[in-house]
Amino acid sequence: MKAFAIAVLATSLVACASTPTVKTDFDPSASFASYKTYTWAMKPQAGSPLVQQRIIDGINARLQAKGLREAPNGDIALAAHIVTGQKQTLDTFYSGTGMGGWGWRGGGWGGGMAMGNATTTVHTYDVGTLVVDMFDAKTKQAVWRGAASGTVPTSPDKVNAAVEAGLDKLFAAFPPGTTAAR
């Protein structure tokens, strides 16, 4: 039973890593159809230069797939930030019945309490959040914000997969008014 519980926990943590939480917001008065170009006002700073470049390349690819092109004085100014932090979970596993039971007890019927064991394990994990802000370059007003958060995997392959999944989900319904990606 304990092995089953650990397997379920591990599966749920992997599922969290592959399914980032994404939130977006936008200015409904912004004319996204008029934006044709973008420029980077602030590129994200990641702990790894390789991950940082993958995030920048991923954002560029998704914006270009939406019909925007990068230009020195773009219609949209992008500012991206990465924040990481640690979180903890407590997992308690119980063994033994802990409640005893009713039945024959050395001389008669009765009830009793049996002692069970409990083991609590602390799991510490990293959570990363990518925030992408877009500003109208002429008015300097914010027009769109997207944030993707998820558990940071420990292997580079899983980090790359998490970045791709986060960016896919973040830009699925960009620009506002379009349907989500299939």
Secondary structure, DSSP 8 states (H G I E B T S, - for coil): -HHHHHHHHHHHHHHHHHS-EEEEEE-TTS-GGG--EEEEEE----SSHHHHHHHHHHHHHHHHHTT-EE-TT-SEEEEEEEEEEEEEEEEEEEES-SS-EEEE-SSSEEEE----EEEEEEEEEEEEEEEEEEEETTT--EEEEEEEEEE--SSHHHHHHHHHHHHHHHTTTTTTTS----
